Amino acid sequence: MGSLAVDQRKVSSIGRDLPHRLHTRGYNVALTGRWAAAGEALAKALDTTGRTTLFAECHAVCRVVWDKWARIDALVANAGIVDKESRYGLARRSASVDDVPPCPDLGCNDADFKGVVYGTELATHYARHNPPGVRGGKIVVTGCIFAIYPCPTFPKYCAVKAAALQWVRALAPVLLAKVNIAINTDESHTKTGQAIETVYESHYYHDVPEYKSGNVIERTDKVYEPLFQWMHSERSGLPNAYKEPQRKTT
């Protein structure tokens, strides 16, 4: 049986092209998204027999996939949506002090970040139960250059894509060490926790910025094992983790 990829993008544009690419490489492909009719049509177009493709609603796709193929090797998480309304309030300059703005639309947050969190959690759960020899897998979180270079036109989209990037970077070392899952913002098979800019056929890696103040700030992003164990039930095992409180040396 071929490897299994769950494509969590919307079923148009790159969400249409990627499943075709994966399917031609021998993957069984599961599609999910908000547009059920389009997703079902795409799944059928890839395989009219339904043996190697399926479409399922977002809330149930991993369970449906597991029931059919009993493995999940890869998750491609949301391309997402951009801001649907302005947060600058420029059109409300004449509003009175008592005419407060309406609640902001958070659909962008839900699709672009919460969807990634849910998808990562579920993919990790099922990947642990993959058949012996193929346990683990890959998670690709669709990134955007706005996570690094913000665009004032879409402030919310910039913010949630930056959040998704930091989600990837924070999870990467532990997921690889504990579950054998590589997580990136593009299809990297040799690295994990990477932000990758793709330009035509070229890949450019955006590394974590260097510390500006040297070892003054260096320890802030290191795992403190007692705290990690309290939060996550066991120690991280990361080689650069602090295993005990840091004490001032003379």
Buried (B, 14 or more C-beta within 10 A) or exposed (E): EBBBBBBBBBBBEBBBEBBEEBBEEEBBBBBBBEBBEBBBBBBBEBBEEEEBBBBBEBEEBBEBBBEBBEBBBBBBBBBBBBBEEEEEEEEEEEEEEEEEEEEBEEBBBBBBBBBBBBBBEBBBEBBBEBEEEEBBBBBBBBBBBBBBEBEEEBBBBBBBBBBBBEBBBEBBBBBBBBBBBBBBBBBBEEEBBBBBBEEEEEEEEBEEEEEEEEEEEEEEEEBBBEEBEEEEEEEBEBEEBBEEEEEEEE
